[in-house]
Amino acid sequence: MDATKNSHIALIGTVTPDGMLLHTLIGLSFGLLLFLVASGFTLTFGLARFVNLSHGATFLVASHVAAEVDRHVDVFAAAVLAAVATGIVVAVAVFGLARLRWQAITADPTRQVLFTFGCLLVIADLVRNRWDGIPLSVLLPNGLDGSFSIGDTTFPVYRVFVMAAAVVIAVGVWWLQERTRFGAMVRAGADDREQLEALGIRTDLLFLAVFALAGGLAGLAGGLGVPLSGASIGQEFSMLIMALVAVVVGGLGSLKGAFIASVLVGLVDAYGKAWLPTFASFTIMALVVAVLAVRPAGLVDRSAGAH
């Protein structure tokens, strides 16, 4: 009887005010980092109606490059910049391959899925061969390697930095989409690509810019995230699944929805791993089912005019 009672305690975990705050902060930091990946996915889908499953591999390559650069240069800012540049290069390369048969690929979502998933597998194999599948780690950067107390435990200062940086980037991406000519063209291309082309806008260059931006955001997430989770094979799938959940729950093509959903996914993931570790994966899927049962178009329905 005591064994059964103890097993339930281990399964559910202990909910205390300090524990609640700690896991909330952990969830927020992961959710905001996830937004950087999900926002790029949302941008490519929102403009080009292009389901880019290779986005997870972009994160994977960027995190490995960041770890490699940090090991040789020992300047974390340089490692993050290298990760951003890597993300842009990978995304542009995938776009370039897609352009070879653009009409055929974009005409059918199934072809997009197969093409980009194939790119993900190829890129992941290249990463595995280059780094021999060995997980890489990066020390927390100087000045951000401290922590502060939360009750009987501590919380890393670096996670607070990641949260602040992600919020700044989120505001910047929102401003770019909602308050600039580039953003206006992106929104117009999403709503009526043919009309945009009739006005003389090179949609191919616009698509290229969006892919590059999405890749840069995924690269930034890889660079900022590597001190927390390291760089290892398998991240391409785990991050892709989380980003897909955030995009679907938030509403396809909605940047605002991706932000809200990413935070929700981060919180649900943190709470699930802390208090229901046996059902941690189920909690994420339960979120998807619960949201889509009430709002089939996601939290923010872009087709209704929300962005």
Residue, then its C-alpha position, 0 to 999 in steps of 0.5 A: m500500500d505504501a509502495t503504491k502511494n509513493s509511486h503516485i507521489a513520484l508520478i505526480g510530483t509535489v506542487t509548491p509555490d516555489g516549484m510552480l514559479l520555477h517551472t513557469l520560468i523554465g516553460l517561458s524560457f523554452g516557449l520563447l526560444l521555441f517561438l523563434v523557430a515557430s515564427g520562421f515556420t509561420l512566415t514561410f507558410g503564411l507567405a508561400r503556403f510552403v510547409n518547410l519541414s526542413h526547419g528542424a534541421t536548420f536548428l540542428v545545423a545552427s546549434h552544432v555550428a555554434a558549439e564548434v565556433d564557441r569551442h575554437v573562438d571562445v566568443f559566444a556572440a561570434a558563435v550566435l552570429a555564426a549560427v544565424a548565418t548558418g540558418i540563413v544559408v541552409a534555408v536559402a539552399v533549401f529554397g534554391l533546390a525547391r525553385l528548380r521545380w517550384q510549380a510542381i512542388t508548391a502545387d501539392p502539399t504532399r510534395q512539399v512535405l516529402f521534399t522538405f522532409g527529405c531535405l531534413l533527413v539529408i541535412a541531419d545525415l550530413v551533420r551526423n557525419r561531420w560531427d560523428g553523432i557526438p553531442l556537443s555542449v557549450l558553457l554558459p557565456n561569461g557574465l550570464d553564467g550566474s543564477f538567483s534563488i527561488g526558494d530552495t532552488t536556483f534559476p540561471v540568469y542565462r535563461v532570463f537573458v534568452m527570454a528577454a532576447a526572444v521578446v525583443i526579437a518577437v517585437g522586431v519581427w512583428w514590427l517588420q511584418e506589420r509596420t514596414r513595406f516588406g511586411a505589407m508585401v508579405r501579407a499581400g503575397a499571402d492573401d493574393r499572390e497573383q495580384l502582387e505579381a500583377l503590380g510588378i513585385r518579384t515574388d520569387l525574391l520576396f519568397l527568398a527573403v522570407f526563407a532567409l529570415a525564417g532560417g536566420l530565426a531558426g539559426l538564432a534559436g539554435g545559437l541561443g539554445v545550445p548552452l541550455s540543451g547542447a547540440s545533438i542528433g535528434q533535435e531536428f525532430s524534437m524541435l520540428i514537432m514542437a514548432l509544428v504544434a505551436v504553429v497549428v495551435g496558434g493558427l496557420g500563418s499567424l505570427k501572433g498565434a505562434f507567439i501565444a502558442s509557443v508560450l503555451v507549449g513551453l508551459v505545458d511541456a515544463y509542467g508536464k515534465a515536472w508533475l506528470p513525467t510519465f505522460a509528458s508527451f501526452t500533455i502536449m498532444a492534449l493541448v493540441v486536441a483541446v485547442l483544436a476541439v474548441r477552435p479548429a483554425g487555431l487560437v488566432d484565425r488569420s483568415a478572419g483578418a488576424h495576424 
